[in-house]
Amino acid sequence: MESIIPIKGKTNYQITLDPSVWIFDDRKVNLDTYFNQTAENHDETEKYTQSVSKHWDREIMEGAVFPPTLKSERKYEKQKLLEGTYGIPLKPFLLNAGIKDDAKIVLVEHRDGELELPLEEAQKLILGFSKSGRPLTEDGPVHAYYGDGSNSNDPLKGVKSFTVK
């Protein structure tokens, strides 16, 4: 089975996606909770402020020493990676391909056929690449979930390519 997924068609660059490296990508989302949470839009400044504030509060509460819990926290984060179910948004990859101005549709080729989506809807797709810490080898390499989660129980499986038309 091919694990590389091309993005081709009306793009400035034809790129390939390799789901095997996405586990290390910061853009990944936990699919166990992603569709259950309310959509919240935070800007980057707010996220940065919150992370710095959290760090500051921790130093005030615990002092500037490194408590022995830091090792167990790192171990817990590693454990989450090894056991989690993850996906990644398709939008950044489409933007990197440089979609041409006259493009309107994205054709998703998957194991059961093809599906045409408007460009705006295709940019909201989430590509699931792991389940319970394992890559999707049997019916993968990725599953495609609609941005609203309406197909979260029955995603498009065996996605082979994305063609921008």
Secondary structure, DSSP 8 states (H G I E B T S, - for coil): ----EEEEESBSS-EEE-GGGGGG-TT-EEHHHHTTS------HHHHHHHHHHHHHHHHHHH-SS--THHHHHHHHHHHHHHH--EEEESHHHHHHHTB-TT--EEEEEETTEEEEEEHHHHTT-EEEEEETTEE--SS-S-EEE-TT-TTTTS-B-S--EEEE-
